[in-house]
């Protein structure tokens, strides 16, 4: 479903991490979400999409992406590159294992 859309809009007023954002970025989709919780960490500096303060700004950013296919493509590719580098199972498993090891040692 992510691939069939143009962008992902996440109008949630709370997101601890925003796995939905990462999934959309993995599918090369720019994202638009409220600037809450873990969203700013997931959408870094407007490179992969936009974080917004309110519905009016969300609408403005959506219109911008709909009118600028090149920008949407650039953001989608940047998001895909970021997710491909930082959210891979092997890396996550290694970090979790290291965390467990440090707890066991202490």
Backbone torsions as a table, in degrees:
resi	resn	phi	psi	omega
1	UNK	NA	-36.3	178.5
2	UNK	-58.7	-43.6	-176.3
3	UNK	-66.7	-25.3	-178.7
4	UNK	-80.7	-13.9	-179.6
5	UNK	-91.9	176.5	-179.6
6	UNK	-99.4	-38.1	178.8
7	UNK	-153.1	166.2	174.3
8	UNK	-110.6	127.7	174.7
9	UNK	-110.6	124.4	-179.2
10	UNK	-117.8	94.2	-175.4
11	UNK	-86.2	24.0	-179.2
12	UNK	-72.3	140.6	179.3
13	UNK	-92.3	4.8	171.9
14	UNK	-153.7	129.9	175.9
15	UNK	-143.7	118.5	178.5
16	UNK	-67.8	-41.6	179.4
17	UNK	-132.9	-50.7	-179.2
18	UNK	96.7	49.9	179.3
19	UNK	-57.9	-31.7	177.5
20	UNK	-59.5	-39.3	178.4
21	UNK	-63.8	-45.4	179.9
22	UNK	-62.7	-39.4	178.8
23	UNK	-64.2	-42.4	178.8
24	UNK	-65.9	-41.5	179.2
25	UNK	-64.6	-35.1	176.8
26	UNK	-61.0	-25.5	178.3
27	UNK	-95.9	16.7	177.4
28	UNK	63.2	37.8	178.2
29	UNK	-109.8	131.1	172.8
30	UNK	-67.4	153.0	-176.3
31	UNK	-123.3	152.4	174.5
32	UNK	-133.4	124.9	-177.3
33	UNK	-150.4	157.7	176.3
34	UNK	-65.8	147.3	-178.4
35	UNK	-80.5	71.8	-176.7
36	UNK	-135.3	157.3	174.0
37	UNK	50.2	-128.3	-178.1
38	UNK	-87.9	2.6	-177.4
39	UNK	-58.7	-46.1	-179.2
40	UNK	-59.2	-30.8	177.1
41	UNK	-73.6	-30.8	179.7
42	UNK	-78.1	-36.4	-178.5
43	UNK	-109.3	87.8	-170.5
44	UNK	-77.5	117.4	170.7
45	UNK	46.9	41.3	177.7
46	UNK	58.7	22.5	177.7
47	UNK	-81.0	-30.8	-173.5
48	UNK	-115.6	0.9	-177.1
49	UNK	160.7	-156.7	-177.0
50	UNK	-130.2	143.7	164.8
51	UNK	-106.7	137.8	-173.5
52	UNK	-130.4	161.9	-177.6
53	UNK	-95.3	-26.5	-175.9
54	UNK	-154.8	174.7	-177.4
55	UNK	-64.0	-34.4	178.5
56	UNK	-63.4	-43.4	178.0
57	UNK	-67.3	-36.5	177.4
58	UNK	-60.0	-45.8	178.2
59	UNK	-61.2	-44.7	179.9
60	UNK	-58.8	-44.2	-179.2
61	UNK	-69.5	-36.6	177.2
62	UNK	-63.3	-46.0	178.6
63	UNK	-59.9	-40.8	178.9
64	UNK	-60.3	-46.3	179.8
65	UNK	-66.2	-38.9	179.3
66	UNK	-65.6	-28.2	-179.3
67	UNK	-93.3	-6.0	-178.0
68	UNK	-133.7	83.5	-177.0
69	UNK	-61.5	-35.3	179.6
70	UNK	-64.0	-43.9	178.0
71	UNK	-62.7	-43.4	179.0
72	UNK	-61.0	-40.8	178.6
73	UNK	-66.0	-43.7	179.1
74	UNK	-61.1	-46.4	179.5
75	UNK	-64.2	-42.1	178.8
76	UNK	-61.0	-43.0	179.0
77	UNK	-67.5	-39.1	178.1
78	UNK	-64.3	-41.6	178.1
79	UNK	-63.6	-43.2	178.7
80	UNK	-61.3	-44.6	179.8
81	UNK	-62.5	-41.9	-179.5
82	UNK	-64.6	-48.6	-179.1
83	UNK	-64.9	-40.4	-179.6
84	UNK	-63.7	-29.8	-178.9
85	UNK	-86.1	-38.4	-169.3
86	UNK	-105.7	-16.1	-176.0
87	UNK	-124.0	64.2	177.0
88	UNK	-111.5	142.6	-174.7
89	UNK	-58.6	-42.0	-177.3
90	UNK	-61.6	-43.7	179.6
91	UNK	-66.5	-43.0	179.4
92	UNK	-62.5	-42.9	179.5
93	UNK	-63.8	-41.2	179.1
94	UNK	-62.3	-44.8	179.3
95	UNK	-64.6	-39.9	178.6
96	UNK	-66.0	-41.5	177.9
97	UNK	-61.2	-43.9	178.9
98	UNK	-62.1	-37.9	177.4
99	UNK	-63.4	-46.9	178.5
100	UNK	-60.8	-41.8	-180.0
101	UNK	-61.5	-41.4	-178.6
102	UNK	-66.9	-34.6	178.0
103	UNK	-69.2	-43.2	-179.4
104	UNK	-63.3	-41.0	-179.0
105	UNK	-66.3	-31.5	-178.4
106	UNK	-90.0	NA	NA
